[in-house]
Amino acid sequence: MLILHCYQNCRNDSYFSYYGGTLFLYGRWAIKAKAEILEKEFVDSNHRSDEQMHRHHRWAQAMTVMLVAISMAAISLLTRKRWLEWLMWKLSGVGVISGIFAILQI
């Protein structure tokens, strides 16, 4: 469709050649058309990258909370403090909830 559009709208400063079943476009208009295609691809790639980065940050948050809970479990075992054990269980719950959010991509 783009080639047909370029073919119909070529100005005097643009020219084209047809070789081996492929239409080659030259000139300012063709460069602008190629730049617009690349810009659209860039916007799509940037959007996909943002989605993947959001998912990565969710997993990183979940794993950080889980690692803190594991270290709290070790400390509570060494010190035998009950309040540290309860804190560890609460942090584990937050980590599991964060992991569920990461899976559901919320």
N, C-alpha and C positions, 0 to 999 in steps of 0.2 A: 504494500500500500504506500509506503514511504517512497519507494522508487518511482511508482506511478505519479505520486504527487510531485516529486522532484522533476520528473520528466515533463509534466504539464506546466510547471511554474518556473522553468529555467529562464533566466534573464540573459541579456546580451553579455554580461560579465561572467556567466557560467556556461560550461559546455560539458558534454558527456561523450563517452565512447562505449561501444558495445563490442565485447570481445569474449569469445568462448562461452556464450550464454549468460554473461554477467554484465550488468550495466554499471559503468564507472562514472561517478560524478566529480566534477572539478569546479573550482571557483568559490566565491564567497558564500553563495547560497547553499552549496553542498556542505561546506565546512560548518555552517550554522546548523544545518539539519543533523549532522553527525554529533555536534556539540550538544544539541537538545536531547538526542538519544542517550549520550553518555551522562548527561545531567539527570535524566530520569532513572537510569541504572544506579547512579550514585545515591539518589534519594531512597530508592528501594533497599539498597545495601545498607545504608545508614539506619533505616528503620529496623531491618532484621538484626543489625548489630546491637541496637538499643534493647531490643527484646531479649536477646541472648545475654546481654550484660545484666539486665534486671534479674533474670533467672539465676545467673551466677552469684549475684549479690545475696539473693535469698538463701541459696545453699551455703554461702560463706557465713552468713549470720547464724544459720541453724548449726553449722559445725562448730562455730566459735562458742556458742552457748553450751553445746554438748561437751566440748573440751573443758570448759570451766566447770561443768558439773562433774566430770571425771576427776579433775584435780580436787574439787571439794570433797568427793567421795574418799579419795586417798587421805586428805587431811582429817576428815571426820573419823576415819578408821584409826589413824595414828593417835589422835587426841581423845577419842572416845567421847566427843561432845554430841549430845543429842540434837541441839539446835543446828549444828553444822550439817547433821544428817538430814534434817527436815529442809534446810536450805538447798542441799544437794538434790533432793527429790523435786523440789519446786523448780529448780533450774533445769532439771531433766525434762520436766513437763513442758517448760517453755521451749526447750530445744526440739522436743517432739512436735509441738504445735507449729513451730517455725518450719520444720521439715515437711509437715503436711501442707503448709502454705506454699512451700517451694514446689512440691509435687503438683498441687492444683494450680500453680502459677498465678496466685493471687497477689 
